[in-house]
Amino acid sequence: MAITYIWKGRTPTGEILSGEYLAESKQELLSYLRKRKIIITHIRHKPKEIDLNFGFKNRITTRDLGVFTRQFATMINAGLPMVQCLDILSSQLEKPAFKKIVTEVMSDVESGSTLAEALRKHSCYSDLYVNMVEAGEAGGILDIILNRLAVYLEKADALKRKIKGAMTYPSVVFIVAMGATIFMLMFIIPTFAKMFSDFGGELPLPTKIVMLMSDFLRTNWYLLLGAAIGIIIGLRHYYKQEHGRYRIDKMILNLPILGAVIRKGSVARFTRTLGTLIASGVPILNALEITARTAGNKVIEGAVMETRTSISEGNTIADPLKASGVFPPMVVQMIAVGEQTGALDEMLDKVADFYDSEVDTAVGALTSIIEPVMIVVMGTIVGGMLIAMYLPMFKLINVVSGG
């Protein structure tokens, strides 16, 4: 089991150094420090920290990879040796899991592995990342490839945040609306119901309906909760199956307004990924396979894999993309022009930039439409229940005033 050690030492010139190192044993740490000609003065185990973030803080995100790649590219471009770059990067990483991974990558590179081989052992580095690094090492342009990767990861992270933002707002408003409705039916309506039963007399139909809903919810809430949990578990299980995920992803793409945001985001991701891979020298068939796996939508993935099969038989990229019916005509036409002019990677980047801005516009439109719709829906539900509860009071006032 790997242990984090805190060490202190000095160089042959007398400079005092200190740091942390994740190692399987004390001997591994001593060997590591001796290679760097550091004379050890003190070593101790790092105390364990209590994780109050339940592992979320330790998760390696796209943003973490983007920052790491950008710094790595800068150091490689400055002429620093790769092992030294990885050593510096690992020492400044805050997340223990990421620090451990980079330390292991550095050890593998020191042992004679290529950077791509070392990265391939760790799941946080995607096939896209590893293949681009491999192409960069083979072509002697690792710094350029790392810069491209950094740009790709930064834009991918920005796109993901936009789409999440578009989905979060309606979800939160819907949950608030449902919460307010359930609270009124569970706690507010019963108070009115007791008061009406004391008055006696015939109640208006809207009041009867609301009271029946309240009674049903209060007596059967556990059944409704169980049914909701069962539906969620069932949907998750169905989504894990190949045909289930395909059908749900297709339904999501066809949703009004929100489906357009998801589709534009998928097109932006597809064109950005494929353009970055082709520009980095990754063979087109490998690039399409990687792009399909990172599509995030089974419908898009299927269309890209069909395109890959078609290209392996000697066809162009544009024709099978057009036949799939998934991609907008403008995207297909621009890809066709890119193929004909030999500038496919540049054309794909232009399409990706365009659809990034389209996602911005679509998210703005979605927010502006959903906000008034949700206000009207919430107003109708809450206002409708209040009116239903006040109708008997109006009836009673009329009876009293008439009497």
N, C-alpha and C positions, 0 to 999 in steps of 0.2 A: 504493500500500500504506500502510495506516495505521501511524503510529509514535507511541509513547508518549513525550511530552516531560515533563521536570521543569522547572518554572518558579518563579521568585521575583519578587516585585514589591511595590509599596506603593500604597495608596489615596491620594487627594488630601489626606486628613487625616493622612497619615504612618504609617498602620498597615501593618506588614510582613505580607505574605501569601505563601504558597507552596503548591504542589500538583502534581498530575499531570494530563495531558490527552492523550487519544488523538485524533490529527488526521492528515489526509492530507498536510498540508504545514505548514511553519513559519508561512506566511502565514495559514493557517486559525486557528492558535493565537493569533497576534497580533491578528487580527480579533476572536476570542472574548474576549480579555482587554481590548481597547480598549472593547468594548461595555459591559464592567463597570467602566470608568474605572480600570483598574489600570495603573500605570506600571511597565513591565517593567524589571527590573534584571539578570536572568540567565535563560537558557534553555539546556538541554542534552538530548540523547537519553538515555532511560532504558536502562541496560545490560540485555541479554537475560538472562533467568534460565533455568537448565537445569531442565526439567520432569522430576522424579524420580517423579511420580505417574502418568505415561503418560496424561495427559489426564483422569483420573478426578476430580481436584481441581477441574478447570475446568468440569465438567458442571453445568448449572443444574438443581437439583432442585426438587421441590414445596415443600420446606422453605424453600429460598432465596426462591422466589416469595412464599411466605406471609409471611416476615419483611419482604421489600421492600414488599409490599402493606399490611401492618399499619403500617409506618412512614410510607408515603405517605399513607394515610388519616388518620393523626394530624396530619401537617403540613398537609394540605388543610383538615382540620377546624379547625386553629388559625388559618387565614386567610392562609397563605403563598401567594404566586403559584406557579402550577404549574411554571414553568421553574426557579424557585429551589428548589422541592422536588426536582425531578429532578437539579439540579446538586448539591445536598447529598447525595442518595442515591448518585449515581454516584461521588462523592469518597470515600465510606466503604465501597464494595463491594470485597471482596478478590479475587474471581474476575475476571481480565482480560476474559474473554468477556462476562460479565454487565455489567461496567463499560462495555465498548464499546457494547453494546446500549442501555443506559440513556442514554449520551451521545448516540447517534444519535437516540433517541426525543426527547431534549431539543432537539436541533438541528432536527428536523422540526416540533416544536411551536413553536419560535421562528420558523420560516419560515412559520407560518400554518396548519399541519395541526392537525386535532383530535387529541386523545390517542388515540382509538380507531384513527384512520387511521395514526398513527405506530406503534402497537403491532402492528397487523395485518401490518406488514412483517417481523416477527420470529417465527420458529416456536416460540420458547419460551413465547410467549403464546398460549394455546389459543383456539379459537373461542368457548368459554364466557367466557373472560376478556375478550376484545375486545367481544363482544356486550353483556356486562353493563356495561362501561365506556361503551359507546356509549349504552346506555339511561340510565345515570347522568348523562352529559353533556347528553343531550336533556331530561331531567327536572330538571336543576339540583340533583341530589342525589348528586354524585360521591363525596363523603366517606362517605355512607351505603352506597353500592354497594361502595366499596373495603373498608369494614369487613365487609360481607357476604362479599365475596370472600376476605378474610383468614381469616374463620371457616371458610369452605368449604375453603380450601386446607389449613388446619391440621387439620381433621377428616379430609380426604381423605388427608393424609400419615399421620396416626395409624392410619387404617384399612388403608392399604397396608402399614404396618409390622407390624400385627397379622397380616395374611394371609401376608406374607413369613415372619414368625416361625413361623407354623403349618406352612409348607411346608419351612422350613429345617431344623427339628429332625429330622423323619423322614429327610430327605435325607442329613444328616450321619451319622446312625446307620447308615443303609443303606450308605453309602460306607465307613464304618469296618468294618462287618461283612464287606463284599466284600473290602476290603483285607486284613483278617486271614485270611480264607479263602484268598485267592490267595497270600499270603505263606507260609502253612503248606503249601499244595500245591506251591509252587515250591521251597522251601528246607528245610522241616522233614521232610516225608514222604520225600523222596529219601534222607535219612540213615537213616531206619528201613528203607527198602526195601533198601538195600545190606546192612544188618545181617541182614535176614531171608534174603536170597539166600545169605549165607555159612552160615547155619544149615541151609538146605535144608528139605525136608519140605513137606507140604501146608498152605497158608495158609487161614485162615477167609474166608468169602465177603465180609464187610464190609471186611476188610483188602485183598482183591483189588480190590474196587470203588474204594476210596480210592486205591490205587496206580495203577490204570488212569487215574483222573481226573488224578492228578499227572503221569503220563507224557504224557497227551494235552495237558495245559496246557503242559508244558515244551517239547514238540516242535512244538506248533501255536499258541503264544501270539501270534505275529505275524499269523496268519490270524484269530484271535479278535479281536485288537485292530483289524485292518482291517475286520472285519465290524461291530464296535461303532461305529467311526467312520462306516462306510457307512450304518448304520441311523440314526445321529444326523443325518447330512447329508440322508438321504432324508426323515426326519420333518420337518426344518426346511423343506425344499423343499415337501413336501406341505402343511405348515401355512401357507405363503405363498399357496397357492391358496384361492380362495373356498370351494369345497365341502370342501376338506381342513380348513381352519380351523374351519368350522362343525361337522364331525363330531368333531374332537378336542375342541372346546369343549363340545359336548354330552356327550361321554364323561366329561370332567372334572366337569361338573355332576352326573353320575350316579354318581360314585365314592362308595363308602361312607365316611362320616365326613368325609373331606377335601372331598368334593363339597358337603356341607352348609355347610361354612365358606365355600367359594368362592361358593355361591349366595347366602348371607346377605350376604356382602360386596358382591356385585353388586347386590342389592336396595337395600342401604344407599347405594351410590354412585348408583344410578338415582334414588332418591327425593330424596337430598340435592341432586343436580345440578338436577333438574327443579324442585324447590321453590325453590332459590336463584334460578334464572332467572325463574320466574313472579313471585316476590316483587320482582324487580328491574325488572319491566315488559317483559320480552322476550316477544314474541308466542308463543302456545302452539305453533304449528306450527314456528317457528324453534327454540323451546326443546326440542321433542321431537327434532328433527333433530340438534341439538348433543348432547343427552343420549344419543342412539343412538351417535354417533361416539365418545363418551367412555365407553361401557359397559364396554369391555375384554373383552367376550365376544360372539361372533357370534350366539349363540342369543338373548341379551338384546337385542342390536342389532336382529336381525330382528323380534322381538316389538314393540319400540318403533317401528320404522319402519312396521309393519303398523298400529299404533295411530294413527300420524300420518296414514296414508292414510285410515283409517276416520273420523278427526275431520274431515279435509278434506271428507268426504262428508256431514258433519252428525251423526255419531254421538258418543256420550260416550267418555271415556277408559277408564272402568272395563270396559265390555263387551269391547272387543278384547283388553285385558290378561287378562281372565278366559278368553277363548277361546284365547289362546296357550298356557295351561297351564304357563307358566314361573314366574309369580308366585304366591306363597302366597295362599289365599283371604282372610286377614286384610288383606293389603296392598290387594287389589282392593276389599274392602268399605270400608276407610277412605278410599280414593281416591274411591269413589262417594259417601260421606258428605260429603267435602270439596267435591266438585262441586255437590252439592245445596245445601249451606249457603253456598257462595261463599267458602269458606276453604281452597281446595285447597293453597295454598303452606304454610299452617300445619300442615295434616294431613300433608303430605309430609315436613315437618321432624320431626314427631312419629314418623312411621314410620321415618325415617332414624335418629333417636336410639335408638329401640327396637332396630333391627337392628344398630346399633353395639355395643350392650350384648350382643346375641345372639352377635355375632362373638366378643366377649370370652369368653363362656361356652363357645362351641363350640371355641375355641382351647384353653381350659383342659381341656375334656373330651378333645380330640384328644391333647394332651400326656400326660394321665393314662392314656390307653388305649395309646398307642404305646410309652411307656417300658417297661412290663412285657412287652408283646408282642415288642419288639425284643430285650430281654434274654433272653427265652425262645428266640427264633430264633437269636441269636448263641450262646447256651449250647448249643443243640441241634447247631448246625453244628460249632462248635469241639470240644465235648464228644464228639460222635459220631465225629469224626476221631481224637481221642485214644484213645477206647475201641477203635476199629478197629485202631489201631497197637499197643495194649497186649494185644489178644487173643492174638496169637501168643506173646507172652512168658508169659502165663498158661498157655498150652498147653505151652510148653517147661518151665516150672517143674513142672507136673504130671507130665510125662514123666520129668524128672530125679528128682523125689521118689519117683515110682513105681518107678523103676529102682533 
